[in-house]
Amino acid sequence: MNRISQLRAEGGVSQVALAEALGWSQGRLSNYESGRRVPGLADSRAIVTALNSLGVICSLDDVFPPDGGAAAA
């Protein structure tokens, strides 16, 4: 599982804004957020970079926890 939606919402970033920052369609981002699709490493890094550029300070492990659950505090 990933925490894209959770971190995005906590940071006050809309799905549309994040999709635009990535240069993607909202549908593509929605598929990643819902788990219908799993992003590869390059797309995962792009998501983290875009979130950070929009003020959501996070790391790859925050967004994509290695254990598949919530990131460690």
N, CA, C and O atoms as a CHARMM CRD file, in Angstrom:
* protein
*
  292
    1    1 MET  N      0.83900  -1.19100   0.00000 PROA 1      0.00000
    2    1 MET  CA     0.00000   0.00000   0.00000 PROA 1      0.00000
    3    1 MET  C      0.88000   1.24800   0.00000 PROA 1      0.00000
    4    1 MET  O      2.04900   1.20400   0.38400 PROA 1      0.00000
    5    2 ASN  N      0.30500   2.33800  -0.42900 PROA 2      0.00000
    6    2 ASN  CA     1.03500   3.59800  -0.40400 PROA 2      0.00000
    7    2 ASN  C      0.23600   4.63200   0.37900 PROA 2      0.00000
    8    2 ASN  O     -0.93100   4.42100   0.70900 PROA 2      0.00000
    9    3 ARG  N      0.87700   5.73100   0.66200 PROA 3      0.00000
   10    3 ARG  CA     0.25600   6.79900   1.44400 PROA 3      0.00000
   11    3 ARG  C      0.15300   8.09200   0.63300 PROA 3      0.00000
   12    3 ARG  O      0.14500   9.18000   1.20900 PROA 3      0.00000
   13    4 ILE  N      0.07400   7.98700  -0.68400 PROA 4      0.00000
   14    4 ILE  CA     0.02000   9.17700  -1.52600 PROA 4      0.00000
   15    4 ILE  C     -1.16700  10.04600  -1.12500 PROA 4      0.00000
   16    4 ILE  O     -1.00700  11.22900  -0.82500 PROA 4      0.00000
   17    5 SER  N     -2.33600   9.46300  -1.12200 PROA 5      0.00000
   18    5 SER  CA    -3.56300  10.21000  -0.83900 PROA 5      0.00000
   19    5 SER  C     -3.53400  10.82700   0.55200 PROA 5      0.00000
   20    5 SER  O     -3.89800  11.98900   0.73200 PROA 5      0.00000
   21    6 GLN  N     -3.09900  10.04500   1.53100 PROA 6      0.00000
   22    6 GLN  CA    -3.06100  10.52900   2.91900 PROA 6      0.00000
   23    6 GLN  C     -2.12300  11.72200   3.06600 PROA 6      0.00000
   24    6 GLN  O     -2.51300  12.74500   3.62800 PROA 6      0.00000
   25    7 LEU  N     -0.91900  11.60800   2.58000 PROA 7      0.00000
   26    7 LEU  CA     0.04900  12.69500   2.70200 PROA 7      0.00000
   27    7 LEU  C     -0.36500  13.91100   1.87500 PROA 7      0.00000
   28    7 LEU  O     -0.18000  15.05100   2.29900 PROA 7      0.00000
   29    8 ARG  N     -0.91700  13.66100   0.71100 PROA 8      0.00000
   30    8 ARG  CA    -1.39100  14.75200  -0.13500 PROA 8      0.00000
   31    8 ARG  C     -2.48900  15.53400   0.58100 PROA 8      0.00000
   32    8 ARG  O     -2.45600  16.76400   0.62100 PROA 8      0.00000
   33    9 ALA  N     -3.46300  14.81700   1.14500 PROA 9      0.00000
   34    9 ALA  CA    -4.57200  15.46800   1.84400 PROA 9      0.00000
   35    9 ALA  C     -4.08600  16.20200   3.09600 PROA 9      0.00000
   36    9 ALA  O     -4.51600  17.32400   3.36100 PROA 9      0.00000
   37   10 GLU  N     -3.20000  15.57800   3.86000 PROA 10     0.00000
   38   10 GLU  CA    -2.65600  16.21500   5.06000 PROA 10     0.00000
   39   10 GLU  C     -1.90700  17.49900   4.71300 PROA 10     0.00000
   40   10 GLU  O     -1.87100  18.43600   5.51100 PROA 10     0.00000
   41   11 GLY  N     -1.31300  17.54100   3.53100 PROA 11     0.00000
   42   11 GLY  CA    -0.57200  18.71100   3.09300 PROA 11     0.00000
   43   11 GLY  C     -1.44200  19.75400   2.40400 PROA 11     0.00000
   44   11 GLY  O     -0.95200  20.80600   1.99300 PROA 11     0.00000
   45   12 GLY  N     -2.73200  19.46100   2.27800 PROA 12     0.00000
   46   12 GLY  CA    -3.63800  20.40700   1.64700 PROA 12     0.00000
   47   12 GLY  C     -3.46400  20.52400   0.14300 PROA 12     0.00000
   48   12 GLY  O     -3.76100  21.56500  -0.44400 PROA 12     0.00000
   49   13 VAL  N     -2.98400  19.46100  -0.47600 PROA 13     0.00000
   50   13 VAL  CA    -2.74700  19.45500  -1.92700 PROA 13     0.00000
   51   13 VAL  C     -3.85800  18.65500  -2.59100 PROA 13     0.00000
   52   13 VAL  O     -4.12700  17.52000  -2.19700 PROA 13     0.00000
   53   14 SER  N     -4.49700  19.23300  -3.58400 PROA 14     0.00000
   54   14 SER  CA    -5.55200  18.51500  -4.29200 PROA 14     0.00000
   55   14 SER  C     -4.94300  17.48600  -5.24400 PROA 14     0.00000
   56   14 SER  O     -3.78200  17.58300  -5.64300 PROA 14     0.00000
   57   15 GLN  N     -5.75300  16.52000  -5.58500 PROA 15     0.00000
   58   15 GLN  CA    -5.30900  15.50600  -6.53400 PROA 15     0.00000
   59   15 GLN  C     -4.99400  16.15300  -7.88100 PROA 15     0.00000
   60   15 GLN  O     -4.03500  15.77100  -8.55100 PROA 15     0.00000
   61   16 VAL  N     -5.79900  17.12500  -8.27100 PROA 16     0.00000
   62   16 VAL  CA    -5.58000  17.83000  -9.53600 PROA 16     0.00000
   63   16 VAL  C     -4.23800  18.55500  -9.51600 PROA 16     0.00000
   64   16 VAL  O     -3.48700  18.49900 -10.49000 PROA 16     0.00000
   65   17 ALA  N     -3.93200  19.24000  -8.40400 PROA 17     0.00000
   66   17 ALA  CA    -2.67600  19.98700  -8.30200 PROA 17     0.00000
   67   17 ALA  C     -1.47300  19.05000  -8.38600 PROA 17     0.00000
   68   17 ALA  O     -0.49300  19.35700  -9.06400 PROA 17     0.00000
   69   18 LEU  N     -1.54400  17.90700  -7.69900 PROA 18     0.00000
   70   18 LEU  CA    -0.43200  16.95700  -7.74400 PROA 18     0.00000
   71   18 LEU  C     -0.29000  16.37200  -9.14800 PROA 18     0.00000
   72   18 LEU  O      0.82300  16.25000  -9.65900 PROA 18     0.00000
   73   19 ALA  N     -1.39700  16.01500  -9.76300 PROA 19     0.00000
   74   19 ALA  CA    -1.34100  15.46900 -11.12700 PROA 19     0.00000
   75   19 ALA  C     -0.72500  16.48000 -12.08200 PROA 19     0.00000
   76   19 ALA  O      0.08700  16.12000 -12.93400 PROA 19     0.00000
   77   20 GLU  N     -1.11000  17.75000 -11.94200 PROA 20     0.00000
   78   20 GLU  CA    -0.54200  18.78700 -12.80600 PROA 20     0.00000
   79   20 GLU  C      0.95300  18.95100 -12.56200 PROA 20     0.00000
   80   20 GLU  O      1.71800  19.12500 -13.51100 PROA 20     0.00000
   81   21 ALA  N      1.37800  18.89800 -11.30000 PROA 21     0.00000
   82   21 ALA  CA     2.80500  19.02500 -10.98500 PROA 21     0.00000
   83   21 ALA  C      3.60500  17.87400 -11.60500 PROA 21     0.00000
   84   21 ALA  O      4.77100  18.03600 -11.96400 PROA 21     0.00000
   85   22 LEU  N      2.96600  16.72900 -11.72200 PROA 22     0.00000
   86   22 LEU  CA     3.61900  15.55700 -12.30700 PROA 22     0.00000
   87   22 LEU  C      3.52000  15.53600 -13.83200 PROA 22     0.00000
   88   22 LEU  O      4.25700  14.80800 -14.49600 PROA 22     0.00000
   89   23 GLY  N      2.61100  16.33500 -14.38100 PROA 23     0.00000
   90   23 GLY  CA     2.37900  16.28900 -15.82100 PROA 23     0.00000
   91   23 GLY  C      1.58500  15.06200 -16.22800 PROA 23     0.00000
   92   23 GLY  O      1.70400  14.58200 -17.35600 PROA 23     0.00000
   93   24 TRP  N      0.77300  14.55300 -15.30500 PROA 24     0.00000
   94   24 TRP  CA    -0.02500  13.35500 -15.52900 PROA 24     0.00000
   95   24 TRP  C     -1.50000  13.71800 -15.54800 PROA 24     0.00000
   96   24 TRP  O     -1.88700  14.82300 -15.16700 PROA 24     0.00000
   97   25 SER  N     -2.31900  12.77300 -15.99800 PROA 25     0.00000
   98   25 SER  CA    -3.76500  12.93500 -15.88400 PROA 25     0.00000
   99   25 SER  C     -4.16500  12.63600 -14.43400 PROA 25     0.00000
  100   25 SER  O     -3.47300  11.91900 -13.71200 PROA 25     0.00000
  101   26 GLN  N     -5.28900  13.20300 -14.04100 PROA 26     0.00000
  102   26 GLN  CA    -5.79600  12.92200 -12.69900 PROA 26     0.00000
  103   26 GLN  C     -6.13300  11.43700 -12.56300 PROA 26     0.00000
  104   26 GLN  O     -5.96100  10.85300 -11.49300 PROA 26     0.00000
  105   27 GLY  N     -6.60800  10.83400 -13.63800 PROA 27     0.00000
  106   27 GLY  CA    -6.94400   9.41300 -13.61400 PROA 27     0.00000
  107   27 GLY  C     -5.74400   8.52800 -13.31000 PROA 27     0.00000
  108   27 GLY  O     -5.85000   7.56000 -12.55700 PROA 27     0.00000
  109   28 ARG  N     -4.60900   8.86600 -13.89900 PROA 28     0.00000
  110   28 ARG  CA    -3.39300   8.08600 -13.63500 PROA 28     0.00000
  111   28 ARG  C     -3.02000   8.16400 -12.16800 PROA 28     0.00000
  112   28 ARG  O     -2.72300   7.14600 -11.54300 PROA 28     0.00000
  113   29 LEU  N     -3.03500   9.37600 -11.61300 PROA 29     0.00000
  114   29 LEU  CA    -2.71000   9.54300 -10.19900 PROA 29     0.00000
  115   29 LEU  C     -3.72900   8.81400  -9.32800 PROA 29     0.00000
  116   29 LEU  O     -3.36000   8.16800  -8.34700 PROA 29     0.00000
  117   30 SER  N     -5.00000   8.91600  -9.68100 PROA 30     0.00000
  118   30 SER  CA    -6.04900   8.23300  -8.93100 PROA 30     0.00000
  119   30 SER  C     -5.81400   6.72200  -8.90100 PROA 30     0.00000
  120   30 SER  O     -6.01000   6.07900  -7.87000 PROA 30     0.00000
  121   31 ASN  N     -5.39800   6.16600 -10.02600 PROA 31     0.00000
  122   31 ASN  CA    -5.11100   4.72900 -10.07500 PROA 31     0.00000
  123   31 ASN  C     -3.98300   4.35200  -9.12500 PROA 31     0.00000
  124   31 ASN  O     -4.04100   3.30300  -8.48400 PROA 31     0.00000
  125   32 TYR  N     -2.96600   5.18500  -9.02800 PROA 32     0.00000
  126   32 TYR  CA    -1.86500   4.91900  -8.09800 PROA 32     0.00000
  127   32 TYR  C     -2.33000   5.06700  -6.65700 PROA 32     0.00000
  128   32 TYR  O     -2.00000   4.23700  -5.80900 PROA 32     0.00000
  129   33 GLU  N     -3.09400   6.11800  -6.37300 PROA 33     0.00000
  130   33 GLU  CA    -3.56900   6.34600  -5.00200 PROA 33     0.00000
  131   33 GLU  C     -4.45400   5.20800  -4.50900 PROA 33     0.00000
  132   33 GLU  O     -4.37000   4.80600  -3.34800 PROA 33     0.00000
  133   34 SER  N     -5.29400   4.69600  -5.38400 PROA 34     0.00000
  134   34 SER  CA    -6.24800   3.64900  -4.99000 PROA 34     0.00000
  135   34 SER  C     -5.63400   2.25500  -4.96900 PROA 34     0.00000
  136   34 SER  O     -6.23700   1.31400  -4.45400 PROA 34     0.00000
  137   35 GLY  N     -4.44100   2.12400  -5.52500 PROA 35     0.00000
  138   35 GLY  CA    -3.80600   0.81800  -5.57500 PROA 35     0.00000
  139   35 GLY  C     -4.20700  -0.00800  -6.79000 PROA 35     0.00000
  140   35 GLY  O     -3.81900  -1.17100  -6.90200 PROA 35     0.00000
  141   36 ARG  N     -4.98500   0.58600  -7.70700 PROA 36     0.00000
  142   36 ARG  CA    -5.33800  -0.14100  -8.92700 PROA 36     0.00000
  143   36 ARG  C     -4.11000  -0.37200  -9.79900 PROA 36     0.00000
  144   36 ARG  O     -4.02400  -1.36000 -10.52700 PROA 36     0.00000
  145   37 ARG  N     -3.15900   0.56100  -9.71000 PROA 37     0.00000
  146   37 ARG  CA    -1.87200   0.42500 -10.40200 PROA 37     0.00000
  147   37 ARG  C     -0.77200   0.68400  -9.38800 PROA 37     0.00000
  148   37 ARG  O     -0.96900   1.42600  -8.42600 PROA 37     0.00000
  149   38 VAL  N      0.37200   0.08200  -9.60000 PROA 38     0.00000
  150   38 VAL  CA     1.51900   0.27200  -8.71600 PROA 38     0.00000
  151   38 VAL  C      2.60200   1.00300  -9.50200 PROA 38     0.00000
  152   38 VAL  O      3.05300   0.51900 -10.54000 PROA 38     0.00000
  153   39 PRO  N      3.02100   2.17100  -9.00700 PROA 39     0.00000
  154   39 PRO  CA     4.04000   2.92200  -9.74700 PROA 39     0.00000
  155   39 PRO  C      5.40500   2.24300  -9.65900 PROA 39     0.00000
  156   39 PRO  O      5.74900   1.64200  -8.64100 PROA 39     0.00000
  157   40 GLY  N      6.16800   2.34600 -10.72800 PROA 40     0.00000
  158   40 GLY  CA     7.54300   1.86900 -10.70500 PROA 40     0.00000
  159   40 GLY  C      8.41200   2.84400  -9.90800 PROA 40     0.00000
  160   40 GLY  O      7.92100   3.85300  -9.40100 PROA 40     0.00000
  161   41 LEU  N      9.68100   2.53800  -9.80400 PROA 41     0.00000
  162   41 LEU  CA    10.58200   3.35600  -9.00300 PROA 41     0.00000
  163   41 LEU  C     10.67500   4.78900  -9.52200 PROA 41     0.00000
  164   41 LEU  O     10.64100   5.73200  -8.73000 PROA 41     0.00000
  165   42 ALA  N     10.79100   4.96600 -10.82600 PROA 42     0.00000
  166   42 ALA  CA    10.90900   6.31900 -11.38400 PROA 42     0.00000
  167   42 ALA  C      9.65100   7.13700 -11.09400 PROA 42     0.00000
  168   42 ALA  O      9.75000   8.30400 -10.71600 PROA 42     0.00000
  169   43 ASP  N      8.47600   6.54300 -11.26600 PROA 43     0.00000
  170   43 ASP  CA     7.23300   7.25900 -10.97400 PROA 43     0.00000
  171   43 ASP  C      7.08600   7.51600  -9.48100 PROA 43     0.00000
  172   43 ASP  O      6.58000   8.56600  -9.08100 PROA 43     0.00000
  173   44 SER  N      7.51900   6.57700  -8.65600 PROA 44     0.00000
  174   44 SER  CA     7.46900   6.76700  -7.20400 PROA 44     0.00000
  175   44 SER  C      8.33300   7.95300  -6.78700 PROA 44     0.00000
  176   44 SER  O      7.92800   8.77900  -5.97000 PROA 44     0.00000
  177   45 ARG  N      9.51800   8.01900  -7.35900 PROA 45     0.00000
  178   45 ARG  CA    10.40300   9.14900  -7.05700 PROA 45     0.00000
  179   45 ARG  C      9.80200  10.46100  -7.54700 PROA 45     0.00000
  180   45 ARG  O      9.91900  11.48800  -6.87900 PROA 45     0.00000
  181   46 ALA  N      9.16200  10.42800  -8.70600 PROA 46     0.00000
  182   46 ALA  CA     8.51800  11.63300  -9.24500 PROA 46     0.00000
  183   46 ALA  C      7.40100  12.10400  -8.31800 PROA 46     0.00000
  184   46 ALA  O      7.24600  13.30400  -8.09500 PROA 46     0.00000
  185   47 ILE  N      6.63800  11.18500  -7.78900 PROA 47     0.00000
  186   47 ILE  CA     5.56000  11.53600  -6.85500 PROA 47     0.00000
  187   47 ILE  C      6.12500  12.21700  -5.62100 PROA 47     0.00000
  188   47 ILE  O      5.60700  13.24900  -5.19300 PROA 47     0.00000
  189   48 VAL  N      7.17200  11.65800  -5.04600 PROA 48     0.00000
  190   48 VAL  CA     7.79600  12.24500  -3.85200 PROA 48     0.00000
  191   48 VAL  C      8.34600  13.63300  -4.16900 PROA 48     0.00000
  192   48 VAL  O      8.15600  14.56700  -3.39000 PROA 48     0.00000
  193   49 THR  N      9.01500  13.77200  -5.28800 PROA 49     0.00000
  194   49 THR  CA     9.57000  15.07000  -5.69000 PROA 49     0.00000
  195   49 THR  C      8.45700  16.10000  -5.86200 PROA 49     0.00000
  196   49 THR  O      8.58700  17.23800  -5.41100 PROA 49     0.00000
  197   50 ALA  N      7.36400  15.70300  -6.51400 PROA 50     0.00000
  198   50 ALA  CA     6.24100  16.62300  -6.72900 PROA 50     0.00000
  199   50 ALA  C      5.59000  17.00300  -5.40000 PROA 50     0.00000
  200   50 ALA  O      5.26400  18.17100  -5.18600 PROA 50     0.00000
  201   51 LEU  N      5.39900  16.03900  -4.51200 PROA 51     0.00000
  202   51 LEU  CA     4.82200  16.35200  -3.20300 PROA 51     0.00000
  203   51 LEU  C      5.69200  17.35500  -2.45700 PROA 51     0.00000
  204   51 LEU  O      5.18700  18.31900  -1.88200 PROA 51     0.00000
  205   52 ASN  N      6.99700  17.12500  -2.46900 PROA 52     0.00000
  206   52 ASN  CA     7.91400  18.04900  -1.79500 PROA 52     0.00000
  207   52 ASN  C      7.86100  19.43900  -2.42300 PROA 52     0.00000
  208   52 ASN  O      7.90900  20.43900  -1.70800 PROA 52     0.00000
  209   53 SER  N      7.76300  19.51300  -3.74100 PROA 53     0.00000
  210   53 SER  CA     7.70500  20.81100  -4.41300 PROA 53     0.00000
  211   53 SER  C      6.42300  21.56700  -4.07000 PROA 53     0.00000
  212   53 SER  O      6.37300  22.79300  -4.16900 PROA 53     0.00000
  213   54 LEU  N      5.39000  20.83000  -3.66600 PROA 54     0.00000
  214   54 LEU  CA     4.11400  21.43800  -3.28700 PROA 54     0.00000
  215   54 LEU  C      4.00400  21.66200  -1.78400 PROA 54     0.00000
  216   54 LEU  O      2.93800  22.01900  -1.28400 PROA 54     0.00000
  217   55 GLY  N      5.11100  21.45200  -1.06000 PROA 55     0.00000
  218   55 GLY  CA     5.14200  21.74400   0.36500 PROA 55     0.00000
  219   55 GLY  C      4.87700  20.57900   1.29200 PROA 55     0.00000
  220   55 GLY  O      4.82400  20.76100   2.50900 PROA 55     0.00000
  221   56 VAL  N      4.70900  19.38400   0.74400 PROA 56     0.00000
  222   56 VAL  CA     4.50700  18.19900   1.57600 PROA 56     0.00000
  223   56 VAL  C      5.87200  17.54400   1.75500 PROA 56     0.00000
  224   56 VAL  O      6.33300  16.81500   0.87600 PROA 56     0.00000
  225   57 ILE  N      6.50800  17.79800   2.87100 PROA 57     0.00000
  226   57 ILE  CA     7.85500  17.28300   3.10400 PROA 57     0.00000
  227   57 ILE  C      7.76600  15.79900   3.46100 PROA 57     0.00000
  228   57 ILE  O      7.21900  15.42500   4.49900 PROA 57     0.00000
  229   58 CYS  N      8.31100  14.97200   2.58500 PROA 58     0.00000
  230   58 CYS  CA     8.22600  13.52900   2.76300 PROA 58     0.00000
  231   58 CYS  C      9.37700  12.85300   2.02800 PROA 58     0.00000
  232   58 CYS  O     10.04200  13.44600   1.17900 PROA 58     0.00000
  233   59 SER  N      9.58100  11.60500   2.38400 PROA 59     0.00000
  234   59 SER  CA    10.61200  10.79100   1.73600 PROA 59     0.00000
  235   59 SER  C      9.94000   9.64100   0.98900 PROA 59     0.00000
  236   59 SER  O      8.73500   9.42100   1.11200 PROA 59     0.00000
  237   60 LEU  N     10.72800   8.92800   0.22600 PROA 60     0.00000
  238   60 LEU  CA    10.21400   7.76700  -0.49000 PROA 60     0.00000
  239   60 LEU  C      9.60200   6.76900   0.48700 PROA 60     0.00000
  240   60 LEU  O      8.54100   6.20800   0.21400 PROA 60     0.00000
  241   61 ASP  N     10.26000   6.54100   1.62400 PROA 61     0.00000
  242   61 ASP  CA     9.74800   5.59600   2.61800 PROA 61     0.00000
  243   61 ASP  C      8.48000   6.10500   3.29700 PROA 61     0.00000
  244   61 ASP  O      7.66200   5.29800   3.74000 PROA 61     0.00000
  245   62 ASP  N      8.29500   7.42700   3.39100 PROA 62     0.00000
  246   62 ASP  CA     7.06000   7.97100   3.94600 PROA 62     0.00000
  247   62 ASP  C      5.87600   7.66400   3.03900 PROA 62     0.00000
  248   62 ASP  O      4.80600   7.27700   3.50700 PROA 62     0.00000
  249   63 VAL  N      6.07600   7.83700   1.75100 PROA 63     0.00000
  250   63 VAL  CA     4.99200   7.66600   0.78500 PROA 63     0.00000
  251   63 VAL  C      4.77800   6.18500   0.45300 PROA 63     0.00000
  252   63 VAL  O      3.64600   5.73300   0.28000 PROA 63     0.00000
  253   64 PHE  N      5.86500   5.45400   0.36900 PROA 64     0.00000
  254   64 PHE  CA     5.80600   4.02400   0.03500 PROA 64     0.00000
  255   64 PHE  C      6.53000   3.24200   1.13300 PROA 64     0.00000
  256   64 PHE  O      7.68000   2.84400   0.95000 PROA 64     0.00000
  257   65 PRO  N      5.86700   3.02000   2.27200 PROA 65     0.00000
  258   65 PRO  CA     6.51600   2.32700   3.39200 PROA 65     0.00000
  259   65 PRO  C      7.03400   0.95300   2.97800 PROA 65     0.00000
  260   65 PRO  O      6.32000   0.18500   2.33400 PROA 65     0.00000
  261   66 PRO  N      8.27300   0.64500   3.34700 PROA 66     0.00000
  262   66 PRO  CA     8.87600  -0.63300   2.93800 PROA 66     0.00000
  263   66 PRO  C      8.10300  -1.84800   3.40200 PROA 66     0.00000
  264   66 PRO  O      8.11200  -2.88000   2.73000 PROA 66     0.00000
  265   67 ASP  N      7.42600  -1.74500   4.55100 PROA 67     0.00000
  266   67 ASP  CA     6.67100  -2.89000   5.07100 PROA 67     0.00000
  267   67 ASP  C      5.24400  -2.93400   4.54700 PROA 67     0.00000
  268   67 ASP  O      4.47200  -3.82700   4.89500 PROA 67     0.00000
  269   68 GLY  N      4.89200  -1.94000   3.69000 PROA 68     0.00000
  270   68 GLY  CA     3.55200  -1.90300   3.13000 PROA 68     0.00000
  271   68 GLY  C      2.51700  -1.26600   4.03800 PROA 68     0.00000
  272   68 GLY  O      1.35900  -1.11500   3.64900 PROA 68     0.00000
  273   69 GLY  N      2.92200  -0.89000   5.24500 PROA 69     0.00000
  274   69 GLY  CA     2.00800  -0.26100   6.19400 PROA 69     0.00000
  275   69 GLY  C      2.34100   1.19600   6.39400 PROA 69     0.00000
  276   69 GLY  O      2.89000   1.85100   5.50900 PROA 69     0.00000
  277   70 ALA  N      2.00600   1.69400   7.56000 PROA 70     0.00000
  278   70 ALA  CA     2.27700   3.08600   7.89000 PROA 70     0.00000
  279   70 ALA  C      3.77000   3.26300   8.11500 PROA 70     0.00000
  280   70 ALA  O      4.44400   2.36500   8.61800 PROA 70     0.00000
  281   71 ALA  N      4.27500   4.42100   7.74000 PROA 71     0.00000
  282   71 ALA  CA     5.69500   4.72100   7.94000 PROA 71     0.00000
  283   71 ALA  C      6.00200   4.85300   9.41500 PROA 71     0.00000
  284   71 ALA  O      5.15100   5.27400  10.19900 PROA 71     0.00000
  285   72 ALA  N      7.20300   4.49700   9.79100 PROA 72     0.00000
  286   72 ALA  CA     7.61300   4.59500  11.18300 PROA 72     0.00000
  287   72 ALA  C      7.67900   6.05600  11.61000 PROA 72     0.00000
  288   72 ALA  O      8.03200   6.93900  10.82800 PROA 72     0.00000
  289   73 ALA  N      7.33300   6.28000  12.85500 PROA 73     0.00000
  290   73 ALA  CA     7.33900   7.66200  13.38200 PROA 73     0.00000
  291   73 ALA  C      8.73400   8.10700  13.73300 PROA 73     0.00000
  292   73 ALA  O      8.92700   9.23500  14.18700 PROA 73     0.00000
